[in-house]
């Protein structure tokens, strides 16, 4: 039986109990979740990601075109879901 080999038992145990350490932060591309940037932060948070990557220019959202207040609102939206840009 393959479980009798100590090295294989260790590999099996690691794979079945694998958890990401808290020191590792993962991000996801917002476009992989949704085309709506307002929904991306919540989706990313609910899936366990700590950050989002947005394209600077997209069909529905252009970050450089945001006004100062728009950028602040966007930043608050991300931080309200504990997401980093």
C-alpha positions in Angstrom: 0.0 0.0 0.0 1.4 3.4 -1.0 0.6 5.0 2.4 3.2 2.8 4.1 6.1 4.8 2.6 6.9 7.7 5.0 7.7 10.2 2.2 4.4 9.5 0.4 2.4 9.8 3.7 4.0 13.2 4.2 3.1 14.4 0.7 -0.4 13.1 1.1 -0.8 14.9 4.5 0.5 18.2 3.1 -1.8 18.1 0.1 -4.9 17.3 2.2 -4.2 20.0 4.8 -2.8 22.7 2.6 -3.5 26.3 3.8 -2.0 29.5 2.5 0.0 31.2 5.2 -1.3 34.6 6.3 1.9 36.3 5.2 1.1 35.5 1.6 -1.2 37.9 -0.1 -2.8 37.0 -3.4 -4.5 39.3 -5.9 -6.7 38.6 -9.0 -7.3 40.5 -12.2 -10.6 42.3 -11.9 -11.5 41.4 -15.5 -11.3 37.7 -14.5 -14.2 38.3 -12.1 -16.5 40.8 -13.8 -16.7 43.7 -16.2 -18.2 45.9 -13.5 -15.4 47.4 -11.3 -17.9 48.2 -8.5 -18.6 44.5 -8.1 -15.0 43.3 -8.5 -13.9 44.3 -4.9 -16.7 42.3 -3.2 -16.2 39.3 -5.4 -12.5 39.3 -4.8 -12.9 39.6 -1.1 -15.5 36.8 -1.0 -13.1 34.5 -2.8 -10.3 35.2 -0.4 -8.1 37.5 -2.4 -6.4 40.5 -0.8 -5.9 42.6 -3.9 -7.2 43.5 -7.4 -5.4 44.3 -10.6 -7.3 46.6 -12.9 -6.4 47.4 -16.5 -5.7 51.2 -16.8 -7.9 51.3 -19.9 -10.9 49.1 -20.6 -14.1 49.3 -22.5 -16.1 50.1 -19.3 -13.6 51.8 -16.9 -10.6 54.0 -17.5 -8.7 54.8 -14.3 -6.8 57.9 -15.7 -10.2 59.5 -16.7 -11.4 59.5 -13.0 -11.6 62.9 -11.3 -10.0 63.4 -8.0 -13.2 62.6 -6.2 -13.7 59.6 -8.4 -10.3 58.3 -7.5 -11.1 58.8 -3.8 -14.4 57.0 -4.2 -12.7 54.1 -6.0 -10.1 53.9 -3.3 -12.8 53.8 -0.6 -14.6 51.1 -2.5 -11.5 48.9 -2.5 -10.6 49.5 1.1 -14.2 48.9 2.3 -13.7 45.3 1.0 -10.1 45.1 2.4 -8.7 45.0 -1.1 -5.4 46.6 -2.3 -4.9 48.0 -5.8 
